[in-house]
């Protein structure tokens, strides 16, 4: 069987020498690919495509694995705007680590689960690093997003032997119901008030984002799902039906929740003070 050129195989990614050897590439073929300039060799083991992502390239150069918020971005988890864009790498105990000063973030910890040759940490290790690296509210947003994106049941997360109290606490708090990270930002302060707070409850034939008590509905407009005219019309119609059934409906925009959290909380507290969560509005 004729092998494709090494440069084509590693286009857009990074592969370990042994991975290439296992696929049948001889040492002289690998050396020729590097000499041609079509492939870069890092740390004498990683063959890097010229268009490989920067985070994988940095992991190969430093001898670590992509983790924490860098891993979360790669996996498409919902990212709070307060989280920076530094490169986070995982270095297990005993590894050489970065050989020169760099401006990334190093996480030194024993892997939760064994991992072979890979430039990506496991989901579990990334979550463990997020727990101790990111402020609690933003960390919960990321954990809830991971639960949804990676299809991790909250019970499965709670069964893991997490290496820190912060990670154990987040596992206990995740409920797997958040339709977006915006819901987490709204619900977490409410739950601290010991209120009954439910997410994705079906009312009038459609799910509402948050139901506080029995009668206060909170709807949150994220950019991805509420920007079209048709979706906006459907939202207005559903809000009207809810009001006719006696619910109080508060609807907040993405900008309000993310950039004006204090104002959102004040409005919700006024509704609670008026008892709108305990009695119908009609």
Secondary structure as GFF3:
##gff-version 3
##sequence-region A 1 282
A	DSSP	alpha_helix	6	9	.	.	.	ID=ss1
A	DSSP	beta_strand	14	16	.	.	.	ID=ss2
A	DSSP	alpha_helix	17	22	.	.	.	ID=ss3
A	DSSP	alpha_helix	27	35	.	.	.	ID=ss4
A	DSSP	beta_strand	39	42	.	.	.	ID=ss5
A	DSSP	beta_strand	46	49	.	.	.	ID=ss6
A	DSSP	alpha_helix	54	62	.	.	.	ID=ss7
A	DSSP	beta_strand	65	66	.	.	.	ID=ss8
A	DSSP	alpha_helix	68	75	.	.	.	ID=ss9
A	DSSP	beta_strand	88	91	.	.	.	ID=ss10
A	DSSP	beta_strand	105	108	.	.	.	ID=ss11
A	DSSP	alpha_helix	123	133	.	.	.	ID=ss12
A	DSSP	alpha_helix	136	149	.	.	.	ID=ss13
A	DSSP	alpha_helix	154	159	.	.	.	ID=ss14
A	DSSP	alpha_helix	165	173	.	.	.	ID=ss15
A	DSSP	alpha_helix	181	192	.	.	.	ID=ss16
A	DSSP	beta_strand	197	203	.	.	.	ID=ss17
A	DSSP	beta_strand	206	212	.	.	.	ID=ss18
A	DSSP	beta_strand	216	221	.	.	.	ID=ss19
A	DSSP	alpha_helix	223	226	.	.	.	ID=ss20
A	DSSP	alpha_helix	229	244	.	.	.	ID=ss21
A	DSSP	beta_strand	248	253	.	.	.	ID=ss22
A	DSSP	alpha_helix	254	259	.	.	.	ID=ss23
A	DSSP	alpha_helix	261	273	.	.	.	ID=ss24
###
